[in-house]
């Protein structure tokens, strides 16, 4: 039996794929750096071996699945070539693997992870479903009908996929280290559109997605009256959101979600659209919406005393706005304190004023040093450049976390794609 060795197993997609193969009965192991990432917990729960990077990890009879972040010169990949072991890049392997199922690829600049989590949960209530979520969560079923997956546009990786369905949540400029501008991002999505086999489900409120051309039907959802699936009569409370869905101007059903913010309605509408297309009843949809618990690092709440700490992956101005809007809906009377760690120097530089404007929507903003990446460890600007644009903001360190205590009873939004969790951990230790 082949052993699947994952080079870079703690990567969010890699961890998810390793879990899927393991659940489906395959032999799985992997390697990575010796530092804790939240993506490794589900691997440890399954007793999947996690080794440190070493060429000696590679043995005859293995198949090596290589994370996209690792160059061909990586010692493990060099060894694999020397001894004739097959190497498959993560996205190429996944592209081949999904051919066995009715595949639903979920993509967009924002909302991919949340929509993938919700889609897999709802569809899984109808038929066995395997899923790969970008928060490092995956599950495989040997008799799965559906495969729901997050498909990332970065470096056009999603062009390795030919899915039955593609859900496109939005097109926005991000990953400025790779994409030149918004048109470059659009062209990537347009390329993917031509590879979809059954239908595209796209947010019609997004002006860029309205331009998508495809060989299959493009079904639009959103708040606008011109959409095929439209959310009307939206009612927001501190418990969640209720809305009516109209399909081509005919009333379809009323839904309640225990979720907050406009983006949560749009994500749910995408799921409802796919379900209606696949013949899944509104009763099953609502039943599953009631039991949805969310995904990791997306508005994840911890209550300590009368303080609410929220962990969120928001690392783009659009996402910060959505997170703050959700918090305002759920906690209308509370002070909102943003603790934000920018992720990569190129993104911080590209969206400097946008970051300042979005963070200013909180009552107070604290900033953590810019988190670099494997590709860029330094840049021409510092966190002070952002701080100078946000009135009343301050730069914070884990050692100086005490300063947050003066916001007793507030809602603290810890946001970022780096290791902002260490600031939340330090604050939790202080509160406890």
Phi and psi in degrees as a GROMACS rama.xvg file:
@    title "Ramachandran Plot"
@    xaxis  label "Phi"
@    yaxis  label "Psi"
@TYPE xy
-65.1015  138.186  UNK-2
-98.147  125.173  UNK-3
-88.9094  116.334  UNK-4
-104.743  122.903  UNK-5
-98.7719  113.604  UNK-6
-85.806  106.509  UNK-7
96.7168  44.1681  UNK-8
-67.8067  -17.9208  UNK-9
-84.2625  -5.88629  UNK-10
-59.1577  147.173  UNK-11
-60.1823  -47.0093  UNK-12
-70.552  -38.2853  UNK-13
-63.2449  -45.4229  UNK-14
-58.9911  -44.4515  UNK-15
-61.9297  -45.063  UNK-16
-65.4184  -39.3152  UNK-17
-60.451  -40.826  UNK-18
-63.8633  -41.8096  UNK-19
-61.0931  -48.6558  UNK-20
-64.7761  -40.0724  UNK-21
-62.3062  -46.5205  UNK-22
-62.5586  -29.799  UNK-23
-84.3222  6.57184  UNK-24
97.4184  8.50406  UNK-25
-86.8608  160.656  UNK-26
-89.2865  125.715  UNK-27
-133.355  139.667  UNK-28
-148.617  175.128  UNK-29
-166.648  174.86  UNK-30
-138.596  157.962  UNK-31
-169.166  -174.502  UNK-32
-75.9811  159.963  UNK-33
-89.0851  65.9895  UNK-34
-143.794  140.7  UNK-35
-73.5065  131.765  UNK-36
-125.733  145.202  UNK-37
-61.9031  -20.4702  UNK-38
-70.3629  -14.2314  UNK-39
-87.6407  -15.5761  UNK-40
-59.9516  -45.6581  UNK-41
-63.0995  -27.7206  UNK-42
-69.1691  -43.699  UNK-43
-66.3453  -37.0045  UNK-44
-60.3824  -27.9893  UNK-45
-95.724  2.16298  UNK-46
58.8853  34.2902  UNK-47
-77.102  124.24  UNK-48
-61.9224  130.102  UNK-49
-117.673  113.027  UNK-50
-102.447  166.166  UNK-51
-87.5236  153.153  UNK-52
-52.3576  129.737  UNK-53
-167.847  131.936  UNK-54
-56.9045  -29.4082  UNK-55
-68.6819  -12.2145  UNK-56
-65.3541  -23.8153  UNK-57
-89.0181  123.49  UNK-58
-127.874  161.682  UNK-59
-56.5297  147.814  UNK-60
84.3622  1.30864  UNK-61
-90.6742  163.424  UNK-62
-118.393  124.693  UNK-63
-96.0363  123.897  UNK-64
-101.89  118.228  UNK-65
-102.115  129.04  UNK-66
-64.2628  147.082  UNK-67
-66.4217  -18.917  UNK-68
-79.2848  -8.37051  UNK-69
-107.971  127.243  UNK-70
-72.6888  164.533  UNK-71
-60.6164  -20.4128  UNK-72
-82.8074  -1.20111  UNK-73
-58.4429  135.3  UNK-74
-51.8346  -38.6259  UNK-75
-66.8313  -37.1273  UNK-76
-75.5162  -33.8168  UNK-77
-62.2274  -47.1997  UNK-78
-61.0785  -42.8268  UNK-79
-58.2321  -42.7005  UNK-80
-67.1388  -38.4843  UNK-81
-60.758  -38.932  UNK-82
-102.185  10.4144  UNK-83
75.4721  26.855  UNK-84
-87.1104  136.519  UNK-85
-66.9075  133.829  UNK-86
-116.269  127.149  UNK-87
-125.14  130.414  UNK-88
-68.7968  147.212  UNK-89
-47.3045  -53.66  UNK-90
-70.0491  -30.4344  UNK-91
-68.6148  -44.6111  UNK-92
-59.078  -46.6255  UNK-93
-63.8149  -39.9345  UNK-94
-58.8247  -39.2914  UNK-95
-73.1533  -40.0359  UNK-96
-64.8771  -37.9974  UNK-97
-71.6448  -10.9249  UNK-98
-62.5918  -16.1384  UNK-99
-83.3809  -3.36248  UNK-100
-134.842  171.332  UNK-101
-77.6335  107.91  UNK-102
-97.3488  137.756  UNK-103
-123.823  106.127  UNK-104
-96.0449  128.366  UNK-105
-113.455  121.773  UNK-106
-138.775  168.119  UNK-107
149.184  159.337  UNK-108
-66.4332  -35.0347  UNK-109
-135.232  150.679  UNK-110
89.446  0.893356  UNK-111
-59  -53.3729  UNK-112
-64.3949  -47.0772  UNK-113
-62.0064  -42.3616  UNK-114
-69.6399  -38.2883  UNK-115
-63.7453  -43.0401  UNK-116
-61.1211  -45.9379  UNK-117
-67.1302  -44.3469  UNK-118
-60.3969  -46.7457  UNK-119
-65.7175  -35.3384  UNK-120
-68.8036  -44.0156  UNK-121
-71.2105  -49.8237  UNK-122
-63.7501  -33.1144  UNK-123
-64.6453  -17.0891  UNK-124
-82.1197  -7.39843  UNK-125
-104.351  -48.3344  UNK-126
-147.172  157.439  UNK-127
-54.3047  132.725  UNK-128
-135.154  127.56  UNK-129
-92.089  150.134  UNK-130
-149.433  153.19  UNK-131
-131.742  112.864  UNK-132
-111.561  142.928  UNK-133
-73.6294  5.70494  UNK-134
-93.773  13.2085  UNK-135
87.42  17.4141  UNK-136
-110.824  133.657  UNK-137
-147.229  155.289  UNK-138
-150.504  137.226  UNK-139
-116.499  142.727  UNK-140
-122.599  131.355  UNK-141
-62.6023  -28.9237  UNK-142
-112.051  32.0905  UNK-143
-65.4232  141.866  UNK-144
-93.4515  -41.4977  UNK-145
-108.694  150.301  UNK-146
-128.946  112.397  UNK-147
-103.149  129.277  UNK-148
-142.744  147.44  UNK-149
-82.7458  131.809  UNK-150
-121.909  114.155  UNK-151
-91.7871  136.585  UNK-152
-81.185  -14.57  UNK-153
-56.9339  133.109  UNK-154
51.805  24.9657  UNK-155
57.2358  29.704  UNK-156
-58.3514  -31.5028  UNK-157
-68.6834  -7.89335  UNK-158
-75.3992  -2.13011  UNK-159
-78.531  -6.87167  UNK-160
-108.926  143.921  UNK-161
-124.396  73.4357  UNK-162
-76.6613  159.936  UNK-163
-68.57  -45.0612  UNK-164
-124.397  146.151  UNK-165
-124.467  129.769  UNK-166
-101.421  124.821  UNK-167
-115.658  110.537  UNK-168
-80.938  -34.2007  UNK-169
-178.186  164.584  UNK-170
-124.452  124.124  UNK-171
-144.047  157.874  UNK-172
-79.3978  119.883  UNK-173
-149.62  178.137  UNK-174
52.9234  56.2308  UNK-175
-65.7604  -10.0772  UNK-176
-75.9065  -12.7126  UNK-177
-122.769  -52.79  UNK-178
-80.3596  140.342  UNK-179
-76.3539  -40.6655  UNK-180
-166.869  -175.886  UNK-181
-63.9373  -33.3075  UNK-182
-66.3557  -35.278  UNK-183
-64.631  -41.2395  UNK-184
-63.2499  -46.5046  UNK-185
-57.062  -42.3514  UNK-186
-62.7965  -32.7821  UNK-187
-65.5867  -45.441  UNK-188
-65.5996  -37.5065  UNK-189
-63.9613  -38.3196  UNK-190
-62.8676  -43.7132  UNK-191
-62.3  -40.5194  UNK-192
-54.5605  -35.3735  UNK-193
-76.1571  -8.57512  UNK-194
-100.978  -2.99367  UNK-195
-81.8456  139.504  UNK-196
-93.213  -36.7177  UNK-197
-107.259  -57.1877  UNK-198
-164.369  155.947  UNK-199
-112.031  133.159  UNK-200
-112.586  113.093  UNK-201
-129.536  148.241  UNK-202
-75.6437  111.216  UNK-203
-74.4002  -10.7748  UNK-204
-76.8346  -9.88626  UNK-205
-93.0098  117.884  UNK-206
-62.708  -30.6488  UNK-207
-72.4116  -39.4571  UNK-208
-68.8621  -23.1695  UNK-209
-64.5778  -19.5424  UNK-210
-91.5979  -5.33832  UNK-211
-61.348  131.112  UNK-212
-107.656  139.218  UNK-213
-150.964  163.886  UNK-214
-90.168  -4.12258  UNK-215
-121.261  165.772  UNK-216
-59.079  140.457  UNK-217
-109.718  114.003  UNK-218
-102.891  124.271  UNK-219
-101.477  141.906  UNK-220
-128.57  157.974  UNK-221
157.773  -167.598  UNK-222
-87.6456  -23.585  UNK-223
-69.6299  144.816  UNK-224
-66.2113  -19.2583  UNK-225
-83.1026  -3.40118  UNK-226
-77.0312  151.937  UNK-227
-65.8158  -42.74  UNK-228
-114.455  117.413  UNK-229
-122.877  135.495  UNK-230
-91.8817  125.259  UNK-231
-126.847  164.443  UNK-232
52.9859  50.0238  UNK-233
-73.9988  126.686  UNK-234
-119.983  121.103  UNK-235
-106.418  132.514  UNK-236
-132.341  -179.873  UNK-237
-77.3123  -4.98106  UNK-238
-99.4196  -19.1563  UNK-239
154.453  -155.982  UNK-240
-136.816  134.581  UNK-241
-116.12  140.786  UNK-242
-154.996  155.449  UNK-243
-94.7691  143.419  UNK-244
-111.51  127.29  UNK-245
-111.688  130.532  UNK-246
-105.263  112.27  UNK-247
47.9227  52.0565  UNK-248
71.1888  6.52176  UNK-249
-108.38  133.876  UNK-250
-60.5787  131.697  UNK-251
-106.877  -58.4714  UNK-252
-171.498  164.632  UNK-253
-104.619  138.169  UNK-254
-127.579  147.387  UNK-255
-117.963  137.281  UNK-256
-126.334  137.701  UNK-257
-81.3695  44.7072  UNK-258
-130.264  166.117  UNK-259
-130.563  147.188  UNK-260
94.1732  154.227  UNK-261
-59.754  -37.7352  UNK-262
-62.9195  -31.1033  UNK-263
-68.2361  -35.6277  UNK-264
-65.1676  -44.3808  UNK-265
-64.6133  -43.6124  UNK-266
-59.7164  -42.699  UNK-267
-66.8096  -38.0068  UNK-268
-62.3995  -36.7772  UNK-269
-61.8237  -42.5668  UNK-270
-65.5031  -44.9608  UNK-271
-60.6698  -40.0459  UNK-272
-61.8259  -48.3017  UNK-273
-60.507  -44.0968  UNK-274
-63.01  -42.4272  UNK-275
-63.275  -39.1606  UNK-276
-63.223  -35.2381  UNK-277
-93.4471  4.46769  UNK-278
77.8844  24.2729  UNK-279
-88.2231  127.913  UNK-280
-71.4371  153.236  UNK-281
-58.1417  -30.4982  UNK-282
-65.6019  -45.0839  UNK-283
-64.2916  -42.6877  UNK-284
-57.6624  -50.9246  UNK-285
-63.911  -41.3646  UNK-286
-56.5918  -42.6954  UNK-287
-74.9867  -35.0713  UNK-288
-60.4118  -37.0338  UNK-289
-62.4987  -29.9287  UNK-290
-103.898  9.09922  UNK-291
-75.3186  128.7  UNK-292
-104.81  0.778732  UNK-293
88.2994  178.216  UNK-294
-117.795  166.236  UNK-295
-65.2541  141.795  UNK-296
60.7885  28.1317  UNK-297
-127.267  97.0452  UNK-298
54.2819  46.9761  UNK-299
-86.1586  117.707  UNK-300
-96.0761  139.801  UNK-301
-132.091  126.938  UNK-302
-102.76  127.204  UNK-303
-130.988  111.525  UNK-304
61.8337  -131.535  UNK-305
-101.54  19.6721  UNK-306
-100.776  140.593  UNK-307
-113.268  122.854  UNK-308
-108.616  127.37  UNK-309
-119.439  126.682  UNK-310
-101.031  124.128  UNK-311
-144.015  142.883  UNK-312
-77.3487  -1.61132  UNK-313
-47.7759  118.672  UNK-314
-137.307  15.1887  UNK-315
-134.778  146.864  UNK-316
-52.4806  -39.0955  UNK-317
-61.3322  -40.0209  UNK-318
-72.1367  -36.3264  UNK-319
-62.7585  -43.6076  UNK-320
-59.1974  -44.0089  UNK-321
-63.5653  -41.2283  UNK-322
-65.7495  -42.6947  UNK-323
-66.8757  -38.7102  UNK-324
-62.7108  -42.4743  UNK-325
-60.8143  -43.7244  UNK-326
-65.3417  -38.7186  UNK-327
-63.4939  -36.753  UNK-328
-67.9107  -44.9885  UNK-329
-78.7684  -31.9904  UNK-330
-127.783  65.3093  UNK-331
-63.2015  -26.2386  UNK-332
-95.297  -3.52566  UNK-333
-98.1941  154.087  UNK-334
-71.6476  135.032  UNK-335
-106.029  119.781  UNK-336
-113.194  117.77  UNK-337
-93.6916  130.953  UNK-338
-119.513  108.419  UNK-339
-120.768  133.636  UNK-340
-115.001  108.801  UNK-341
-61.6747  147.729  UNK-342
-117.113  113.852  UNK-343
75.3407  143.224  UNK-344
-70.821  -37.3167  UNK-345
-64.8691  -40.7094  UNK-346
-67.9896  -41.4719  UNK-347
-61.0048  -43.6064  UNK-348
-63.6713  -45.7518  UNK-349
-66.1652  -32.5645  UNK-350
-118.453  26.9159  UNK-351
-52.5974  -54.0964  UNK-352
-67.7024  -36.3798  UNK-353
-62.1247  -41.6335  UNK-354
-61.0932  -45.3051  UNK-355
-60.3294  -44.72  UNK-356
-64.496  -42.9798  UNK-357
-70.5186  -40.566  UNK-358
-69.4982  -25.0256  UNK-359
-68.5392  -12.1175  UNK-360
-73.6873  -18.6739  UNK-361
-78.4733  164.805  UNK-362
-73.5886  -34.9605  UNK-363
-143.503  145.388  UNK-364
-126.6  131.866  UNK-365
-116.288  142.843  UNK-366
-120.634  139.259  UNK-367
-104.738  155.948  UNK-368
-52.8669  148.406  UNK-369
-60.9517  132.338  UNK-370
-91.2949  118.593  UNK-371
-74.4582  -162.376  UNK-372
-145.492  175.439  UNK-373
-60.1033  -27.4528  UNK-374
-85.5226  -29.1753  UNK-375
-144.523  114.963  UNK-376
-99.0154  -8.74752  UNK-377
-152.996  164.545  UNK-378
-149.831  -176.769  UNK-379
-84.5333  -9.34554  UNK-380
-122.82  167.165  UNK-381
-126.957  175.178  UNK-382
-62.8817  -25.0205  UNK-383
-62.7563  -30.4558  UNK-384
-62.969  -36.4969  UNK-385
-76.6922  -42.6994  UNK-386
-57.7111  -36.4594  UNK-387
-67.3422  -16.5697  UNK-388
-96.045  -7.67984  UNK-389
-115.212  112.952  UNK-390
-61.3406  129.924  UNK-391
77.7434  6.23457  UNK-392
-81.2647  164.196  UNK-393
-144.991  150.636  UNK-394
-88.277  137.918  UNK-395
-125.123  149.944  UNK-396
-122.789  165.438  UNK-397
-64.2747  -34.1277  UNK-398
-67.5234  -29.6844  UNK-399
-100.995  25.1592  UNK-400
-65.039  -20.1805  UNK-401
-50.1869  -30.5581  UNK-402
-58.9352  -24.9868  UNK-403
-71.013  -18.2934  UNK-404
-61.391  -24.6016  UNK-405
-71.3359  -9.41581  UNK-406
-100.514  45.2482  UNK-407
-52.6703  132.102  UNK-408
81.6716  10.862  UNK-409
-88.0531  173.937  UNK-410
-103.283  118.41  UNK-411
-102.125  118.75  UNK-412
-101.836  103.927  UNK-413
-90.3795  109.495  UNK-414
-123.379  139.282  UNK-415
153.282  163.995  UNK-416
-105.94  2.28664  UNK-417
-94.2608  -121.87  UNK-418
-116.494  42.8058  UNK-419
-59.634  -19.6026  UNK-420
-58.5617  -26.3253  UNK-421
-68.8347  -27.3037  UNK-422
-72.4614  -40.8624  UNK-423
-65.5577  -41.8019  UNK-424
-58.8755  -44.0889  UNK-425
-64.0202  -39.8207  UNK-426
-69.4235  -39.6296  UNK-427
-61.1361  -44.1996  UNK-428
-59.5984  -39.0058  UNK-429
-67.1123  -44.5752  UNK-430
-68.2768  -32.9372  UNK-431
